Amino acid sequence: MEQSQFKVEFIASTMLTPSVAELSFRRLDKLPFPFIPGQFITFLLPHLSGKIVPRSYSLANSPSQTNRLDIAIAPVQNGFATNILFNLKSGDLLDCVGPKGRLILQPAEKPTHYLLVATGTGVAPYRSMLPILAERLEEDKKLKVTLLLGVRYAHDLLYVEDFIAFAQKYSNFHFRGYLSRADRETAPYQYVGYVQSAFESLDLNPMTDLVYLCGNPYMIDESIEQLQNIGFSLQSIRREKYISRKV
């Protein structure tokens, strides 16, 4: 899909957790913005030095919302992009380029199990994938999808209502929230521990399953090591690392 530079207008901000915000934009030219779920856009942010600083964020909304772009953003202390994006006012304009990214569900691939693993805002692309996952679950009644989201505490879980509602509609979709700093669970879908600790309990098959990893680089590196130890090849693992930068 060809990338193009365009301006977006800030619409509104919604707090998803005490610290993470969902920012909503629309194209200023009102043209549709086609993208594949799992892709990201890059904001071209002006720095006082005169340089343009790029910052990329995965799209969290469905492409069916043709002139809407939602992102989930966690603040970085003294972060350059944080200072700009968390202080946007309705009608503010930003330059963007995109879409880009390969963390997508390939049409030709037919796994028996999708394992979608994320930390924090890394779950945003999986929310965007829900309509496609719905189609595939309806087409293949044997397909299984498991979504694992790792955060520190229960109040840090993003888009929980969306994933629970999806799980209630599709019995082969399973959602788990992993809490690395909590000492107990407060809901049936919650588990104490790091998200990558779940692999042993999932009865994964390296020959038929596909794994998607998005978020913290440490989680991704450790997950890849664990998955390779049980027989997964890199061809069966898709990943996208989120790296926080101050400038």
C-alpha positions as CSV (number, residue, x, y, z in Angstrom):
1,M,0.0,0.0,0.0
2,E,1.5,3.3,-1.1
3,Q,2.5,5.8,1.6
4,S,1.5,9.4,1.3
5,Q,2.0,12.5,3.5
6,F,-1.1,14.3,4.7
7,K,-2.5,16.5,7.4
8,V,-4.7,15.3,10.2
9,E,-7.0,17.2,12.5
10,F,-7.1,16.3,16.2
11,I,-10.7,15.5,17.2
12,A,-10.6,14.3,20.8
13,S,-8.8,12.4,23.6
14,T,-10.2,9.6,25.7
15,M,-8.4,8.2,28.7
16,L,-8.2,4.4,28.4
17,T,-6.4,4.0,31.7
18,P,-5.2,6.4,34.3
19,S,-2.1,7.1,32.1
20,V,-2.9,5.9,28.6
21,A,-4.9,8.1,26.2
22,E,-6.6,7.3,23.0
23,L,-6.2,10.1,20.5
24,S,-8.6,10.4,17.6
25,F,-7.8,12.2,14.3
26,R,-9.3,12.7,10.9
27,R,-7.7,13.6,7.6
28,L,-8.0,17.3,6.9
29,D,-8.7,16.7,3.2
30,K,-11.6,14.4,4.2
31,L,-10.3,11.6,1.9
32,P,-10.6,8.0,3.0
33,F,-7.5,6.5,4.7
34,P,-7.2,2.9,3.7
35,F,-4.9,0.7,5.8
36,I,-4.5,-2.9,6.8
37,P,-5.2,-3.7,10.5
38,G,-1.9,-3.9,12.3
39,Q,-0.3,-1.0,10.4
40,F,0.9,2.3,11.9
41,I,1.1,5.9,11.0
42,T,4.0,8.3,11.6
43,F,3.6,11.8,12.9
44,L,6.1,14.3,11.6
45,L,6.6,16.6,14.7
46,P,8.4,19.9,14.4
47,H,11.2,20.4,16.9
48,L,12.5,23.8,18.1
49,S,15.8,23.0,16.4
50,G,14.0,23.1,13.1
51,K,14.3,19.4,12.6
52,I,11.3,17.1,12.0
53,V,11.0,14.3,14.5
54,P,9.1,11.2,13.4
55,R,7.0,9.2,15.9
56,S,5.1,6.1,14.9
57,Y,1.9,4.7,16.5
58,S,-0.2,1.7,15.6
59,L,-3.8,2.3,14.5
60,A,-6.3,1.0,17.0
61,N,-9.5,1.5,15.0
62,S,-11.1,-0.5,12.2
63,P,-10.4,0.5,8.5
64,S,-14.1,0.6,8.0
65,Q,-14.0,4.0,9.8
66,T,-12.7,5.5,6.6
67,N,-11.6,9.0,7.7
68,R,-10.7,8.2,11.3
69,L,-7.4,7.4,12.9
70,D,-7.2,6.3,16.5
71,I,-4.0,5.7,18.4
72,A,-3.2,4.6,22.0
73,I,-0.4,6.5,23.6
74,A,1.4,6.1,26.9
75,P,3.3,9.1,28.3
76,V,7.1,9.2,28.4
77,Q,8.5,11.3,31.2
78,N,9.8,14.5,29.7
79,G,9.2,13.0,26.2
80,F,9.1,15.3,23.2
81,A,6.2,13.6,21.5
82,T,4.3,13.2,24.9
83,N,4.5,17.0,25.4
84,I,3.0,17.7,22.0
85,L,0.4,14.9,21.7
86,F,-1.0,15.1,25.3
87,N,-1.5,18.8,24.9
88,L,-3.4,18.8,21.6
89,K,-6.6,20.8,21.4
90,S,-9.5,20.1,19.1
91,G,-8.8,21.4,15.6
92,D,-5.0,21.2,15.9
93,L,-3.2,20.0,12.8
94,L,-0.3,17.6,12.4
95,D,1.6,16.2,9.4
96,C,1.5,12.4,9.0
97,V,2.9,9.8,6.7
98,G,1.7,6.2,6.2
99,P,0.3,3.7,6.5
100,K,3.3,1.3,7.0
101,G,4.0,-2.0,8.8
102,R,4.0,-5.7,8.3
103,L,2.3,-6.9,11.6
104,I,-0.7,-7.9,9.6
105,L,-2.9,-11.0,9.2
106,Q,-1.8,-12.4,5.8
107,P,-4.8,-13.6,3.7
108,A,-3.0,-16.7,2.4
109,E,-2.0,-18.0,5.8
110,K,-4.3,-20.6,7.4
111,P,-3.0,-21.4,10.9
112,T,-5.0,-23.4,13.4
113,H,-4.2,-21.0,16.2
114,Y,-3.3,-17.3,16.2
115,L,-1.5,-16.3,19.4
116,L,-1.5,-12.5,19.8
117,V,0.8,-11.2,22.5
118,A,1.2,-7.6,23.6
119,T,2.3,-5.3,26.4
120,G,0.6,-2.0,27.1
121,T,-0.3,0.0,24.0
122,G,1.1,-2.8,21.9
123,V,-2.4,-4.3,22.0
124,A,-3.7,-1.5,19.7
125,P,-3.1,-3.3,16.4
126,Y,-5.0,-6.3,17.7
127,R,-8.0,-4.2,18.4
128,S,-7.9,-3.0,14.8
129,M,-7.8,-6.7,13.7
130,L,-11.1,-7.7,15.4
131,P,-13.3,-7.4,12.3
132,I,-10.9,-9.6,10.3
133,L,-10.6,-12.1,13.1
134,A,-14.4,-12.2,13.2
135,E,-14.5,-13.1,9.5
136,R,-11.9,-15.8,9.9
137,L,-13.5,-17.3,13.0
138,E,-16.8,-17.5,11.1
139,E,-15.2,-19.1,8.1
140,D,-13.2,-21.6,10.0
141,K,-15.0,-23.0,13.1
142,K,-11.8,-24.8,14.2
143,L,-9.7,-21.7,14.2
144,K,-8.5,-20.6,17.7
145,V,-7.4,-17.1,18.6
146,T,-5.7,-16.3,21.9
147,L,-4.9,-12.7,22.9
148,L,-2.6,-12.1,25.8
149,L,-2.1,-8.6,27.2
150,G,0.6,-7.8,29.7
151,V,0.5,-4.8,32.0
152,R,1.6,-3.9,35.5
153,Y,-1.8,-3.6,37.3
154,A,-5.4,-4.3,36.4
155,H,-6.2,-0.7,35.9
156,D,-3.6,-0.6,33.1
157,L,-5.5,-3.0,30.9
158,L,-6.6,-1.4,27.6
159,Y,-9.7,-2.1,25.5
160,V,-10.8,-4.8,28.0
161,E,-14.5,-4.3,27.2
162,D,-13.9,-4.8,23.5
163,F,-12.0,-8.0,23.9
164,I,-14.4,-9.5,26.5
165,A,-17.4,-8.7,24.3
166,F,-15.6,-10.3,21.3
167,A,-14.9,-13.4,23.4
168,Q,-18.5,-13.6,24.4
169,K,-19.5,-13.6,20.8
170,Y,-16.8,-16.0,19.5
171,S,-16.2,-19.0,21.8
172,N,-12.8,-19.8,20.1
173,F,-11.5,-16.4,21.0
174,H,-9.8,-16.2,24.4
175,F,-8.5,-13.1,26.2
176,R,-6.1,-13.0,29.1
177,G,-4.7,-10.0,31.0
178,Y,-1.4,-10.6,32.7
179,L,-0.5,-8.4,35.7
180,S,3.2,-8.2,36.4
181,R,3.1,-6.1,39.6
182,A,-0.2,-7.3,41.1
183,D,-0.4,-9.8,43.9
184,R,-3.8,-11.2,43.0
185,E,-6.4,-11.4,40.2
186,T,-9.7,-9.5,40.5
187,A,-11.5,-10.9,37.4
188,P,-11.7,-14.3,35.7
189,Y,-9.6,-13.1,32.7
190,Q,-6.8,-11.9,34.9
191,Y,-3.5,-13.7,35.7
192,V,-0.6,-12.7,37.9
193,G,2.8,-12.7,36.2
194,Y,4.5,-11.7,33.0
195,V,2.6,-12.3,29.8
196,Q,5.4,-14.5,28.3
197,S,4.9,-16.9,31.3
198,A,1.6,-18.1,29.6
199,F,3.2,-20.1,26.7
200,E,3.6,-23.4,28.6
201,S,-0.2,-23.4,29.4
202,L,-1.4,-22.9,25.9
203,D,-0.5,-26.3,24.2
204,L,1.1,-24.5,21.3
205,N,2.0,-26.3,18.0
206,P,5.0,-24.8,16.2
207,M,3.9,-26.6,13.0
208,T,0.4,-25.0,12.7
209,D,0.3,-21.9,14.9
210,L,1.3,-18.3,14.2
211,V,2.5,-15.9,16.9
212,Y,2.3,-12.1,16.9
213,L,4.3,-10.1,19.4
214,C,3.9,-6.3,19.9
215,G,5.2,-4.0,22.5
216,N,8.1,-4.0,25.0
217,P,11.4,-5.1,23.4
218,Y,12.3,-7.2,26.4
219,M,9.1,-9.1,26.3
220,I,9.5,-9.7,22.6
221,D,13.1,-10.9,22.8
222,E,12.3,-13.2,25.8
223,S,9.2,-14.5,24.0
224,I,11.1,-15.3,20.8
225,E,13.7,-17.3,22.9
226,Q,11.0,-19.3,24.6
227,L,9.1,-19.9,21.4
228,Q,12.2,-21.1,19.6
229,N,13.0,-23.4,22.5
230,I,9.7,-25.2,21.9
231,G,10.2,-25.5,18.2
232,F,8.9,-22.3,16.6
233,S,10.8,-20.9,13.6
234,L,11.2,-17.2,13.1
235,Q,8.9,-17.5,10.0
236,S,6.0,-18.3,12.4
237,I,6.7,-15.3,14.6
238,R,5.7,-11.8,13.7
239,R,6.9,-9.0,15.9
240,E,7.0,-5.2,16.3
241,K,8.9,-3.5,19.1
242,Y,7.7,-0.3,20.8
243,I,10.7,1.8,21.8
244,S,10.1,4.8,24.0
245,R,12.2,7.9,23.1
246,K,12.5,11.3,24.9
247,V,13.6,13.1,21.7
